[in-house]
Amino acid sequence: MTDEELEQIRARSLAAAPGPWKAHIEGRDHESGSSFIMTGEGSNRGEDIELSGATVADYDFIACARQDISRLLAEIARLREELNQE
């Protein structure tokens, strides 16, 4: 993966609603209303994201991706730096 591709991923991540994102699934996490992804928390709470046709696994994946992408980018940077030091 090129540096440019990683930078494009980073830019998309930074442009998305602030995290953390958390899936709230009807019947699993609450009993009434629809399933949704909560964005942000506290004073940084953003708009909820509702999906059409998504499975519970889809909701969980998309919500976790908000946090996971940042962590993966940091790990790639760390590993590349480690390789460059050898």
C-alpha positions in Angstrom: 0.0 0.0 0.0 1.4 3.4 -1.0 1.8 6.4 1.3 -0.7 8.2 -0.9 -3.3 5.4 -0.4 -2.7 5.5 3.4 -3.1 9.3 3.3 -6.4 9.0 1.5 -7.7 6.6 4.1 -6.5 8.9 6.9 -8.3 11.9 5.2 -11.6 10.0 5.0 -11.3 9.0 8.6 -10.6 12.5 9.7 -13.6 13.8 7.7 -16.1 11.4 9.2 -18.1 12.3 12.3 -16.1 12.2 15.5 -15.9 9.0 17.4 -16.3 6.9 19.2 -19.1 5.2 17.2 -21.2 2.5 18.8 -23.8 0.3 17.3 -27.1 0.2 19.2 -29.1 -2.8 18.1 -32.8 -3.1 18.8 -33.3 -6.3 20.9 -29.7 -6.5 21.9 -28.8 -3.0 23.2 -32.3 -1.5 23.7 -35.9 -2.7 23.4 -37.7 0.0 21.4 -36.9 2.0 18.3 -34.7 1.1 15.4 -31.1 0.1 15.3 -28.6 2.9 14.8 -25.0 3.9 15.2 -24.3 6.6 17.8 -21.6 9.0 16.8 -19.5 10.8 19.4 -20.3 11.1 23.0 -21.1 13.8 25.6 -20.7 17.3 24.2 -19.2 15.8 21.0 -22.3 13.7 20.3 -23.2 13.8 16.6 -26.1 12.7 14.5 -27.1 9.1 14.7 -26.5 7.0 11.6 -29.4 4.7 10.5 -28.8 2.0 7.8 -31.2 0.3 5.5 -30.8 -3.4 4.9 -27.8 -3.8 7.2 -27.3 -6.9 9.4 -26.3 -6.7 13.0 -22.7 -7.7 11.9 -22.8 -4.8 9.4 -23.8 -2.3 12.1 -21.0 -3.6 14.4 -18.4 -3.5 11.6 -19.2 0.0 10.5 -19.3 1.4 14.0 -16.1 -0.3 15.0 -14.4 0.8 11.8 -14.4 4.4 13.1 -12.0 3.4 15.9 -10.3 0.5 14.1 -9.1 2.5 11.1 -7.2 5.0 13.3 -5.6 2.3 15.2 -4.6 0.4 12.1 -3.1 3.5 10.5 -1.1 4.1 13.7 0.2 0.5 13.7 1.2 0.7 10.0 3.1 3.9 10.7 4.8 2.2 13.7 5.8 -0.8 11.8 7.1 1.2 8.8 9.2 3.3 11.2 10.5 0.1 12.8 11.4 -1.3 9.4 13.2 1.9 8.4 15.3 1.8 11.5 16.8 -1.5 10.7 
